Amino acid sequence: MAGTGSGAARPGDGATRPGDGAARPGPGVVERRLHPVTPLRRAWAPVAVLVGWAVHDPDQAQRQLSRLTTTTLLVGLAVLIPAAALYGFLTWWFTHFAVTDTELRIRTGLLFRRTAHIRLERIQAVDVTQPLLARVAGVAKLKLDVIGTGKKDELAFLGADEARALRAELLARAAGLAPETAAEVGEAPSRQLLRVPPGVLAVSLLLTGATWGTLIAAVVVPTLLWLATHNLWTVLATALPLLGAAGASGAGRFVGEYDWTVAESPDGLRLDHGLLDRAHETVPPGRVQTVRIVEPLLWRRWGSPRSSGAESGGGWVRVELDVAGSSNSVLLPVAPREIAESVVARVLPGVTVPTAAALSRPPRRAARCRPLWWRGYGLAVTDTVFAARYGLLRRNLALVPHAKVQSVRRTQGPWQRALRLADVRVDTGANKTVTARLRDADEAAELLRAQAERSRTGRRDALPDRWMA
């Protein structure tokens, strides 16, 4: 991993910039290397460059390959394979990591040394993932969500047991435990809340409009093109991407969300899932900015599946998240509504999901702005949460705790001003916006003022965002 300082301390905090190869850990800090299987993974980089060139310019690649004799090809392989192996070995040999009292340091680079300083208090989630081949080899990848970064830092690969132990140590130190005891704490105990059976997941995907839409498009569009052009290459160039999209929306989601399990622990809600690539993720406590409860049309009246030995009515829902400093975005792929709401209550303590009856619709004149679709909009503001609903066929109910609102805006277009309507937008710490659409103009003005006050008092009274709080 070429750490470039993502999540790193700012100058003045003891950060080492790229090129400061002389940086070394202090006394008592032990540097460690990645698992010895890592060079096999990194050795593919030179090969990937050649494959990328061949894909980018297939005609030129074919001409160059046709000129090669058998002897030249064998000599090229004899040079390429040892060079790739040497590259993999050197990148592994010159990569070290160490956990200090305050940060995780990752040093890498052969000619140009780079050191990433990741402060422990800025770590929001530590996930353990195991791709299929990694599971066979008994290794795992450690991914870290850090405040202020766009992508996860990672350590790939570690032994599976070492990855879990390091994850527990990082979380314990981020929680403020003493360094001498953090390594001995081990992984916090957990209690399973919910497991999504594979059959339920498969049925839910079959009842999703996007799956059928892409499948129908993959059949209809190539057929029409063939009737119009009778050109096989045009049909294939259109059909293959559509079939790939259909597979990604159906089979891809099934593979990624297979055996989805939610467990509760002192360091947050733990999510385990995956058929081929197994992922072990954590929803950080206190960092959830928005929760969305999604109801596709065909899920609303579907029978209640058994999940964790419980049965509930009210149809199925999907629960998605916006988490500050984390890319984890799904809490539940499918679950009965009542069970989903009980899990939401653990993510947002003290928050009760408003019922459909509690959501107020826009005034009827809003139909002039959004005919028919205005009926899907709704708003409810409770003592703890700002809740806005949108969507008619695929309903989405977005819940934003008042303490997570960063700013409030009231917007009006020309047609809205003529109809005395306005939108109220709340911005969260995850750089996302939730909008209450087409409200009465006077109601929107009052909502703007009241929401600003609720957000101020909510932040004042909120508990600190700490691990294991």
C-alpha positions, 0 to 999 in steps of 0.5 A: 500500500502506498500510503499518501497520508490519507487520514494523516496528521497535519503538519505540526502533528508529527506527520511525515511527508512523502519522501521522508524515508528516515522516519522510524518508530520511537523506542518500544514500537515494533514494526511488522510486515504483511503476510508472506503471501502478499508478494504473490498478490503484488507480483501481478502488477507488471502483468496487469500493465501489459494486460491493460495495454493489450485491452486499450489497443487490441489491434496493436497488441495482436500485431506485436504478438504475431511478430513474436517467434516461439523463442522470443516469447519464451525469453520474454516469459523468462524475463517477465516472470522473475521480474514480476516475482522480484517486484512483488517481493521488494514491495512486500519487503519494504512495507512495514506498519506499526501501532504507536500510542496515538497512531497507526504508521504505514511505511512503504516504497523502495526508491521514494519512501512514504509514511502514512500517519493515521491517528487512532482517534480519527479511525471510524471503522475497521473492516476485515475482508477475505476475498475467495483466494484469501480465504483459501490461503488463510489471510485477510485484508484490513480496511480502515475508514478515517475521517476526512478521506475519500477511500479506505486505507488498507493492510493487505494481507495479514494472517486471518487471526492477526487481522482480527487481533489487530482490528480489536487492538485498534478499536480498543486504542481508539476507545481510549484504553491504555496501550499496554492493555489494548492488545490484551482486550481482544475482540469485544463480544457480540450478540446476533440480532438478525440473519437474512436467509439466502432464500429471502434474499433471492426472493427480494431480488426477484421482486425488485424492479431494477432486476427485471428492468435490466433483464427485459432491456437485455432481451428486447434491445438486442432483438430490436437492433438485430431486426434493424441492422442484422449486424452481429457485432452491434448486437453483441456490443449492446447485449453484453453490457446489458447482461453485465448490468443485469447480473450486477443488479441481481446475481452480483447483489446476491453474492455480495449480500449472501448470509447477511448477519447483524450483531450488536457489540460494544464497538458498534453493529457488526455486519458479516456477509458475502458468498465468495468474498467474505466481509466483516464490517462495523457501523461506527457508533455515533457516526451515522448521519442518515438512515434510509428505509427503502420500500420497493413496490412489490415488497410492501405486501409480501409475507413476513420471512422468519429471521432470527427466530422472529416473525413480523408483519408490515412487508419488507424494507431495505435499510441504507446508511450515510456514515461520516468517514465511512463507505459502509452504506447498507445496514440491512439488505431485506428484513420485515419492517418491525425488525428493521425498525428495531435495528434502526433504534440501535443505530439511532438510540432514542429515535422512533421511526414515524408511521405513515399516518404521522407523515404530512403530505404537501398541500394539494396545489403541489400537484401542479409542480409534480403531478401524481408524484407529489403524493409520495412526499411526506414530512414528520419532525419529532423531538429527535429526528427530521424525517422526509419521505419521497418516491411513489413506486419505490418509497424512501424514508430518510431519517436525520437526527437533529444533532447531525444536521450541519445546515438548513436551507429553504429553496424556491424555484420560480414556479414554486414561488408562484404557488407559494411552495418551498423545499427545505433541505438539511445537510449532514456531516456525510456531505449528503442532503435530505429534502422535504419537498413542496411544503407550504411557503409559510410552513417552510419558513417556520420549519427553517427557523425551528430546525436550526434551533433543534439542531443547535440544542441537539448537538449541545446535548449529544453524547460524544462519538466514541468507540465503546461508549 
